[in-house]
Amino acid sequence: MKSIKIVFLLLLLCLVNSVNSQNYIGHTVDNYSGINGVTDNPSNIVGSNFRADINIISLSAFGGSDYFGINVSDILGGDGFDIEEDSERFPSNTNNFFFNADVVGPSFMFNLNEKSSIGIITRGRAFVNINDISGELFETIEDDFESEDDFDFNSENLSGTIHAWSEIGLAYGRLIMNKPNHILKAGVTLKYIQGAGALFLSSPGLEGQYTSASETLATQGTLNYGNTSDFDEDDIDFSNLTSGFGLDLGFTYQWHPNRDNDTIPTYRDKYKLKIGLSVTDIGSINYKDAETTIYDLNNTVDTSTFDEDIEDFLDNNYNNTASNQDTKIQLPTALHFLVDYRISNKWLVSAQANLSMVKKGNELNNSILNTVTVAPRLETKWFSFYAPLSIRQYGDFAFGGGFRFGPLTIGSGSIFSNLLSDSSKTTDLFVGLKVPLYRK
């Protein structure tokens, strides 16, 4: 398995060099976010400030762990950074590692009339979740069992999923209530999904001891390990895809206290209050003939023979039974709730909750990281600036910033906390380029 630690470090380096991105924290609430706002709530497509919005490309990445805490100033110090030596550790038997990437490709949206809008959205996505694993065991495996420390571990309800897919979505939004002071919009995105494959594992109980002097690993328990046909997480192949379907649903309420009549377009009369609710990524992909292997881990093995391939190591050291069966991988279904308040003509503040609707512990799905974000912003037609403050799952606090300048958007929901904190557990970045066609 590709090292999550390496991915995490690369994300931090990307943040330093400002060349990559996240799930658009702070940007999706912008009334000029266009396509990116529709991926968060499809009802944002109707009554927008655009005649049309054409996305060229948007990139985002979000990753971290409650096992590692990293001081970004150590990376910037110029003396070299060793993730093994310079990161703070928070070891437990229930550590979690997570990463997701989202690439929004060529996409567009436009208005059919004043009451309805439509769009096409293309995306490529990848998720990694590893839940309730011993952080010391995970790191030791990733270090090819070269650890000099002895340790015991006892992980209950271990699970993990790596999944990659592409999707093309047809988004439609309509104004379903249009009163002078009260607006209600609804939207839906129907998504045709093509899965590139998945890797999954689970264990109801895994315990044992690692002894560095003898380079031995004693374990008790069982492990279910599987992957879809020919899936390689180090070299994802999008040429052999499996079809599936997904759905996003959303509603938005707007209060316009100064709107005199319902013939005034909503984009000409700025709301005082906006409330949004959406559910994204409803659906699944059914992979045929996925291979699942059940390993009996009641054994003591020599780790000096480990050759960086975890599957070969398991096959060579533990009794196992393999079978092939259809496997359904659920999408990372999530609930999004937004309250956006206009303080003055150009200044707004939003509060947003992004919550996973996936039950933790199922190895056949992914999940987002639960976050609550408050983001003040300056918003105009050609320029916006946002400063999101977030409380994230696993006890991490994030403070970031971002801006939109015409067609270009760059930001991070954690850039300032990453630079100031001695032990950042999460990091994220985003960048986007589009062609906005504003209403007159």
N, C-alpha and C positions, 0 to 999 in steps of 0.2 A: 504494500500500500504506500502510495506517495506520502511523504512525511508532512503531517499537518503543521509541524513546527517550521519546516522550511517554507511552506505556503504562507504561514503567518509572518515570518521574517520578510519574505518577498513583498507582502502587502505593505509592511512598514516602510520598506525601501521605496516602494512605489509612491507612498504618501510623501516621503521626503523629496522625491523627484517630480511629483505632481504629474504622473503620466498614466494613472489608471483611476478606477472609480468604485462607488457603492450603490445601495438601493435608494439613492436620491433623497436622503433624509433632509428635510427642509425645503427641497425643490418641488416635490409633488403637490404641496399645498398652494404653491404659487398659481395665481389665476392665469398666468402666461406659461405654464409648464407644458401645455398641449398634450402630446402623445404620452409623455411620462406620467402626467396626472391621470390619464385614462387607464393606465396599467394598474393604478392604485384604486380607482373608483370609476367604472365605466360611465356613470352618469355625468362625469365632468366633460364628456364630449359635446353635450348640448348646451346652448346658451353661453358659449365661451367667447373670449375676446378675439377669436380668429375667424377670418373667412376660410382659411385652410392652414393646416400646419403639416409640414413635411419633415419627418425625421430622417436624417442621413445616417447617423450612428450615435448610439449612447452606450456607454460602458459603465458597469458598476461592479464592485466586489465588497464583501463584508465577511470578516473572519475573526476568529479568536478562540480562547479557551479559558476556563476558570482554573486551569493548572499553571499556566505561565502568566507572569506579569513582567512587562518589558519597559525599560526607560529609554525612550527614543533618543534622549540626549547622549546616551552611550554610543548609539550608532553614529551620531553626528560628531562625536568627539575626535574622530580621526585616528584613534589608537587601535582600531580594530574592534569588532564586536563578535563575541563568542556566545551563541545562544545557550550553550551548555553551562557556561560559567557566569554570564552577566545577567541572566534572567532570574527574577524572583519566583519561587515555587510555592504552590498552594496544594500540596498533595493530599488526596483522599481516595477512598474506594469508589467515589461517585463523581469523578471528574468528567468533564464534557468538552468536546472539541467540535467546532462548527465552522463552516465556510459555505458561502454561496456566491455565484457570479451570474450576472444578467447582462446580455448584450441585446439591445433593441436595434434591429437592423432597419433597412428601408421601410418606412411606414408613413401613412398619411391619414388625415381626417379633414372633412369638410362638411358644410351645412347643406342639408337638403332644402330646408326652409327655416323659418324662425322658430319652429317647434320641434324639429328633429335634425339629427346629424348622424353621420356614418363614418367609419374608418376601417383601415386594414393595418394590422400590427404584426410584424415579424420579430421573433425573439429566439435567442439561444440561451439555455440556462443549465446550470450545474449546481448541485447541492451535496454537501457532506455533513452528516451528523454522526457523532460517536457519543453515546450516552452511558453514564454510570460505569465507567471503566476506571481501574486503578491507574492514576496518572504515572506512578513510578513504573508500573508494568508496561504501559504504552510507550513511555520514553525509552525503556530498556530494549524493547523490541525494535523501535526505530533506530536505536544506536547499535543494532546487531549484537546485542548482549555483551557489550563492552563495558558495562557499568562496573565500578569498583565497590559499590555499596550493596550490602545485603538488605533484603526487605521482605515483609510478608504482605499479602494482599487478599482481599475478600470482596469481590464485586458481585452484587446481586442485580438481576435484571439488566445485564449488559446488552446493549443493542447498538447497531450501526448500519447506516445506509449511505452509499454513494450512488447518485443517479444523475444522468445527463439527458437532456432532450431539447428539441427545437419545437417551435409552435408558430402557427399563423392564425390570427384571430380576426373575426369580423365583429366590430363594435358598433352598437347602435344605441342612441340615446334619444329620449323624447321628453318634452315638457308635458307633465300630466296634470298639473294644477297651475293656473296662471291668474291669480288675483292681484290687485294693485299692490298689496303689501306682503303677499305670501306666494312663494314660488316652490314647486316641488318637481324635481326631475328624477327620472329613472333611466337606468342604462344596463345593458347586458353585452358581454363579449363571449361569443361562441368560438372555441379554440379547437383547431385540428392539430393534434400533437403527434410528433414523431420521436419515439424514444430511441436513444443511442445505446441504452443498456444500464444495468445496475449491478452493484455488489452489495450483499447484505449479510449480517451476522447477528447472532443472539446467543445468550446463555442465561438460564434461570439462576445459575450459581456457579461462580468460578473463584476458587481460592487456592492458595499455595504459598510457596517460598522460593526466593531466588538466592543462591549462595555464590558469591563472586569468586571465592577462593577455589572452589571445585568446578566452577562454571556449570552449575546444574540448576535445573528448574523442576521443582516438584509441584504438581498440580492435581486438583481434584475437581470433578465436575464434567459437564458436557458443553459442546459448542456446536451450534448450527451455523454453517458457512455456505453461502451460495452466490452464484452469479448467473446472469443471463448469458445467452450464447455468444461466445467470442468477445465478451466485454473486457477491455483492458483500461483500467482507470488512469494509467500513465500515458496512454495513447488512444484517446477516445475517437472512434471511427463513426462519422456521420453518414457513411455510405450504405450501411445496412441497418435500416430503421424499422421500428415497430409502431404501428398506428394506434392512436387513442384519442379521446375527446376530453375537453375541459370546459369550464364555465366560470365567468366572473359576473356577479350581480352587484348593483349599487344604487343608492338613492341619495339625493341631496335636497335639503330644505334651505331656502334663503329668505331672510326677512329684509324687506325694503321699506322702511318706515316713511320715506319721502316720495315714493312713487305714486303719482297722481292717478294713473289709470293703467289698464292692462295692455294698452296699445304701445306703451313705451318699451322698447327692447330692454331686456334685463342687463345687457352689457353696457347700456347707456346710463343706467341708474345703479350705482354701486350699492351692494348690500351692506347692511350693518352687521348681520350675523349669518353665518353659514354653518349647517350641521350636516355631516356626511356619514353614511354607514354603508359598508360594502363587505362582501365575502368573495375572496379570490381563490383561484386554483381548486375549484371543485372538480373532481374527476380522477382518473387513474389510467394506467397503461398495463395491458395484459401481455406479458412476455411468455411465449410458448417454449416448452422444453428447457426451462431454466434448471441448472444443476444445483442440487442441494446436498451437502455432505454433513452427516452427524458424526462428530468426533468424540470418542471416549477419552477424556483427559486425565484419567486416573493413572498417572505414570510419573516417573522421574527421568528426565532426559538430559543429555549432554548438549549444552548450547554452543560449544566451541565449533560445532559443525554448521552453524547457521550461516546461510549464504545469501541473505537479503531477500529470499523468496519465502514468504510466510506459508503459502500453500504447499510448497515442497517440504517445508519443515514439519507441517502438520501431518502430511501424508506419510512421511518417513518415520514418524515417532509415535503416532497414536492410531489405535484401531478405529476404523471408520466404515460407515455405510453410506453409499452415494445413490441418489435417485434423480430422475428427471420428471418435472411436473410444471404445469402452467403456473405462473406467479404474477400476481397483480400488485404493482407498485402504485401506491396512492400519491397524489400530488400534495404539496405542502399547503393545504387549505388554511386560510388565515382570515381573521376578522379585523377590519379597520374602522376605527371610529374617530371622527374629526369634529372639533369645534373651532371655528375661525371667527375672530371678532375684529372689526375695523375700528381702530382708535381714532384715526383721522383719515383724510383723503388718501394718503399714501402709506400710512403706517398701520400694520396689522399684527396681531399675535394669534397663534394657533396652539391648540393642545390636541395631540393625536396619540391614540393607543393602537399598536399593532400586536395582535395576540394570536398565537397558534391555536388552531382548532383540532390539532392532531394529538391523539393520546400518546404520551411519552412511553417508550419501551417497546413499540412495535417496530421490528426491523424492516418492515416492508413499506416504509414511508419516510419522508423528510419533514422537517418543521422549521419555521422561521424562529428567530430569537425574539422573545417577548420584550417589547420596548414601550415606554411612555415618553413622549417628547413634547416640550414646550418650545416654540420657535417664534420670536419676534422677527418681523421682516419689513423692509422698505420695498415697495412694489410700484413700478411704473411700467409703461408700455415697453420701453427699450432696455430697462435696467431693473434688476431686483437684487437685494442682498438679504441673506438670512443667517441667523445665529442660533442653531438648535441646541438645546440642552436636554439630554436624555438620561433616563434611568433604565438600565438594561438588565435582562435576566442574568443571574449569577452575581449580582451585586456590583456591577460596573457602572460608573458614572461617565458620561461622555459629553463633551462640549466642542462644537465645531462651527464651521462657517462655510458659506458658499455664495456664489453670485451667478446671475444670468445677465449677459450683455448681448442683446440682440440674438444672434444665432448660436452663441457659445455659452455653455454652462459648465462650471467647474466647482467642486466642493467636496466636503467631507463632514460627516456628522460627529467626528471625533478628533479632528486635527489639533485643536488647542489642548484638549486633555491628554492626547498622546504626547505632545511636546512638553507638557508641564508635569505630568504624573510620573512617579517613580516606578509604577507597576501597572501599566495599561493592559487590560485583558482583552479588549476588542479594538478593531480598527476598521475603517471603511473609507471609500473614496468613490467619486463619480465624475464623469465628464461626458458632455454631449454636444453634438453639432447638428443643427437643423435649419430649415428655411421657413421662417414664420411669415405668414401673410395676414397682417392685422386688419381688423375692421376699421373703417374710417370713422 
